[in-house]
Amino acid sequence: MSFEIRKIDHIGIAVKSLDEAVELYKKLGFEVKEIEEVPEQKVRVAMLPAGESKIELLEATSPESAIAKHVEKRGEGIQHIAINVSNIEEAIENAKKNGLQVIDEKPRIGAGGKKVAFVHPKSTKGVLLEFVEG
């Protein structure tokens, strides 16, 4: 295994309205680092720094997005936990080698232009886990 788990990169929270969620988190003392659209994942994303980690607010831009489906099925709330790793390809291979069900066989580009890959919650005790490199 030639990768290192560095930290919890961020916690992804699915919301119906990004603007409303951003205003709520500002009232809690958070600052918005950036807001961007990630067309590949059909979401708008706001990153709010929280020490070395971040809160990632996610709003669907299409009914077919994973975020829209999450909100429809489970309502708003925590959607995933992202772990920052030193080598995402090795993290994916390690997960596969250990019998975990990966959603992404290869990394894709996520928010901030970082490489990301997801592990299915069926093999992680109900938690959608995201590897992030960068």
N, C-alpha and C positions, 0 to 999 in steps of 0.2 A: 504494500500500500504506500504510494508515494504522494499523498496529499495530506494537508493539515486542515482541521476544522478550526477556523479562526475566531468566529463569534456569531452571535445571532445578528444577522445583517438587518433584518426588518421583520415586522409583523404586518401581514396584509389584512386589511379590513374592507370588506365589501360594503358599499353604501349605495343608496338609491340616487342621491344627489351629492355630487362632489362639492358643489358650492356650499350647500348647507352643512356638510360634514366639516369642511375647512373652517367655516365660521365657528362651529361648535368647539373644535380643537384649539382655535385661537383663544377662545374664552377660557380654556384650561391652561393657557400659557405657552402653547406650542407656536413655533414660527414655521411658515411654509418655505421650504428650501427651493422647491421647483414644482411646477405643474406641467405635465407633458401628456401627449397622446401616444399610445403604443398601438398602431394600426394592426399589427400582426396578432395581438391578443385582444383587439377590439375593446380597449379600455382607455379611460383618462385616469391619470395617476397624480396624486399629490404626495410628495415626500416631506415628512416632518421629522427633523432630527430629534433624537432622544438619547443624549450622551453619545456612545459609540454606535448605537443602533438607530433605527428609524421606525416611525409608523408610516405605513404606506396605505393611503386611502385610495380605493379603486371603485370607479364608476363605469358601468358598461356603456359602450357606444353602439351596441348591436344586441338584439334579443338572442342571437346565437352565441354570445360570449359566455365563457365559464362564469364570469361575475354575474351576469343576468340570471343564469340558471341557479347559481348559489342563492341569490337574493330571493328568487321565486320559490325555491324549495325550502330554504332555511331562514330566510329573512336577513337583515343586515347583521354584520358581526365579523368576528375573526374568520378569515377564509384560508389563510396559510401562514406558516412560519418559515422564514428563509434563513438558511445557514450559509455563511460566507466560507468558502473553501479555497485552498491554494491552487487546486487543479481540478476543474470540474469534470473533465473526461475521466480522470481516475476515480473521482467520487461516484460517477455513474457506474463505471465498471465494478467498483467495490460493492455497490448496492445490488447490482445484477448477480454478481458472484455469490452473494449471501442470500439470494432467493427473494429479494424485494422486487415488487412490480414497479418498474419505472414507466413514467408517462412519456418521457423524452429519451429516446435512445442516443440522441446527440444534442448538444446544447443549442439553444436558440437565443435570439437577442431579445432582452427584456428592457425594462425601464432603465434609463440612464445609459443605454447602449451596452449594458453588461451581459455576459453570457449566463443563461439560466437553464435549469432543467428541473422537472418535477418528479416526485415519487408519489405513487398512488396512495391515498389514505387507507385503502384496504390492507396494505402491508405495513402501515406505520401506526397502528392502534387508533385509526380514525383521524389522523392529522395529515393534511396535505402539506408535504415538505418540499421546499424549493431549495436547490443548490444555487448559489450565486458565486461567480468568480469575478473579482475585480474590485 
